[in-house]
Amino acid sequence: MSHSDPNCIFCKIVAGQIPAKKAYEDEQLLAFHDINPWAPVHVLIIPKQHIATLADVEPAHDAMLGAMLGLAPRLMKQLGVSNGFRTLINTGRDGMQEVYHLHMHVMGGPRPWARG
């Protein structure tokens, strides 16, 4: 599995070739605000390593997946979300995945939301 895909928009964001409003970054993860938010607060958490879908993860990715889930509540708290939030990972065509780089949507803020 390649560390990055030169045709992947999220890999280009990781590489700094496409700007994004970052919410968090460390050695393995990047979180940034969605450009088409479905909620008042809507961030995407992605691994910096290119993994196309959740169906492509292996046991070696378990710690990274745990880090993604663990980051979600800390990020929402930092962004002022105190009334609950939603996490979502779309996987594959039938799972409505649009960008083929593993990513977790984390959405929160006052209801009603435009979608979801």
JOFEN-V529327 format. One line per field, one symbol per residue. psi: psi as a letter, one per 20 degrees, with the letter a starting at -180 (. if undefined). burial: # if it has 16 or more other C-alpha atoms within 10 Angstrom, else .. A space follows every 50 residues. Layout:
psi: ???
burial: ???
This chain:
psi: pqhroiiphhhhggijhpqqnqhqpahiqppqppimqirhpoqppqqhpo pgrhiiqrhiighgghhghhhghgggghjjoijrrqqpoporgijkphpm ppqppoparprqqhr.
burial: ...##....##.##........#.....######..###.########## ####.........##..#..###.##....#...#...####....#.## #########.......
